Amino acid sequence: MAEKFDHLEEHLEKFVENIRQLGIIVSDFQPSSQAGLNQKLNFIVTGLQDIDKCRQQLHDITVPLEVFEYIDQGRNPQLYTKECLERALAKNEQVKGKIDTMKKFKSLLIQELSKVFPEDMAKYRSIRGEEHPPS
């Protein structure tokens, strides 16, 4: 998988360098530099074709739109992953708390129901395969 990204990264670096060189040629254009300009334009076209070929290898990769928003805001995209993990951890703790609360409620409910309806709760426990009432 990493080779796919390395290949794309290599093509993007070459493309960026060709764009930089094209900018230099254009900023100080002289009629005598027309051949160099044409050559750089051809390199850019070839570079775009190479990048497009890489696209076929990476068609199954999806990037959340929020990552692009982070980049647009000048933030590090790795912060997105960190913040997602932090949110997931917080949600996990919240859900675990709810589960623990529900288990305690179930235990207390069974205890109280056993006091009020001992015969019915004995049947319930036998159906559930519980020997002793939970304490």
C-alpha positions as CSV (number, residue, x, y, z in Angstrom):
1,M,0.0,0.0,0.0
2,A,2.8,2.4,0.9
3,E,4.4,1.9,-2.6
4,K,1.2,3.4,-4.2
5,F,1.6,6.5,-2.1
6,D,5.4,6.7,-2.6
7,H,4.8,6.6,-6.3
8,L,2.2,9.3,-6.2
9,E,4.4,11.4,-3.9
10,E,7.3,11.1,-6.3
11,H,5.1,12.3,-9.3
12,L,3.7,15.2,-7.3
13,E,7.2,16.4,-6.2
14,K,8.3,16.3,-9.8
15,F,5.2,18.1,-10.9
16,V,5.6,20.9,-8.3
17,E,9.2,21.3,-9.3
18,N,8.3,21.7,-12.9
19,I,5.6,24.3,-12.0
20,R,8.2,26.2,-10.0
21,Q,10.6,26.2,-12.9
22,L,7.8,27.2,-15.3
23,G,7.1,30.2,-13.0
24,I,10.7,31.3,-13.2
25,I,10.7,31.0,-17.0
26,V,7.5,32.9,-17.3
27,S,8.4,35.7,-14.9
28,D,11.4,36.6,-16.9
29,F,10.2,35.6,-20.4
30,Q,12.4,36.3,-23.4
31,P,11.6,35.2,-26.9
32,S,14.8,33.2,-26.9
33,S,13.4,31.1,-24.0
34,Q,10.4,29.9,-26.0
35,A,11.9,26.4,-26.5
36,G,12.5,26.0,-22.8
37,L,8.9,27.2,-22.0
38,N,7.5,24.7,-24.5
39,Q,9.6,21.9,-23.0
40,K,8.4,22.7,-19.4
41,L,4.8,22.8,-20.6
42,N,5.2,19.4,-22.1
43,F,6.8,18.1,-18.8
44,I,3.7,19.5,-17.0
45,V,1.3,17.7,-19.3
46,T,3.3,14.5,-18.9
47,G,3.3,15.0,-15.1
48,L,-0.5,15.4,-15.0
49,Q,-0.8,12.2,-17.1
50,D,1.4,10.4,-14.6
51,I,-0.6,11.6,-11.7
52,D,-3.8,10.6,-13.4
53,K,-2.3,7.0,-13.9
54,C,-1.7,6.9,-10.1
55,R,-5.4,7.8,-9.5
56,Q,-6.4,4.4,-10.8
57,Q,-4.3,2.6,-8.2
58,L,-5.8,4.7,-5.4
59,H,-9.5,4.6,-6.4
60,D,-10.4,2.8,-3.2
61,I,-8.9,5.4,-0.9
62,T,-11.4,7.8,0.7
63,V,-10.5,10.9,2.7
64,P,-13.0,12.5,5.0
65,L,-13.9,16.1,3.9
66,E,-13.0,17.3,7.3
67,V,-9.4,16.6,6.6
68,F,-9.5,19.0,3.6
69,E,-11.2,21.6,5.9
70,Y,-8.3,21.2,8.3
71,I,-5.8,21.7,5.5
72,D,-7.8,24.8,4.2
73,Q,-7.6,26.2,7.7
74,G,-3.9,25.8,7.8
75,R,-4.1,23.1,10.4
76,N,-2.2,19.8,10.5
77,P,-4.4,17.0,9.1
78,Q,-2.9,14.6,11.6
79,L,-4.8,16.6,14.3
80,Y,-8.0,15.3,12.7
81,T,-7.1,11.7,13.5
82,K,-6.1,12.7,17.0
83,E,-9.3,14.6,17.6
84,C,-11.4,11.7,16.2
85,L,-9.7,9.3,18.6
86,E,-10.3,11.6,21.5
87,R,-14.0,12.0,20.6
88,A,-14.3,8.2,20.2
89,L,-12.6,7.6,23.6
90,A,-14.9,10.2,25.3
91,K,-18.0,8.6,23.7
92,N,-16.8,5.1,24.7
93,E,-16.5,6.3,28.3
94,Q,-19.9,7.8,28.2
95,V,-21.5,4.6,26.8
96,K,-19.6,2.5,29.3
97,G,-21.0,4.7,32.1
98,K,-24.6,4.1,30.7
99,I,-24.0,0.4,30.5
100,D,-22.7,0.3,34.1
101,T,-25.7,2.3,35.3
102,M,-28.2,0.0,33.5
103,K,-26.5,-3.1,35.0
104,K,-26.9,-1.6,38.5
105,F,-30.5,-0.7,37.8
106,K,-31.2,-4.2,36.6
107,S,-29.7,-5.7,39.7
108,L,-31.7,-3.3,42.0
109,L,-34.9,-3.9,40.0
110,I,-34.5,-7.7,40.3
111,Q,-33.8,-7.4,44.1
112,E,-36.9,-5.2,44.6
113,L,-39.1,-7.4,42.3
114,S,-37.9,-10.5,44.2
115,K,-39.2,-8.9,47.5
116,V,-42.6,-8.1,46.0
117,F,-43.1,-11.1,43.6
118,P,-40.9,-13.9,45.0
119,E,-42.6,-16.7,43.1
120,D,-42.6,-14.9,39.7
121,M,-39.0,-13.9,40.2
122,A,-38.0,-17.5,41.1
123,K,-39.5,-18.6,37.8
124,Y,-37.7,-15.8,36.0
125,R,-34.4,-16.9,37.5
126,S,-35.0,-20.5,36.6
127,I,-35.7,-19.5,33.0
128,R,-32.5,-17.4,32.9
129,G,-30.5,-20.2,34.5
130,E,-29.6,-18.3,37.6
131,E,-29.3,-20.2,40.8
132,H,-29.3,-17.4,43.4
133,P,-30.8,-14.0,43.3
134,P,-28.2,-11.4,42.4
135,S,-26.9,-9.4,45.4
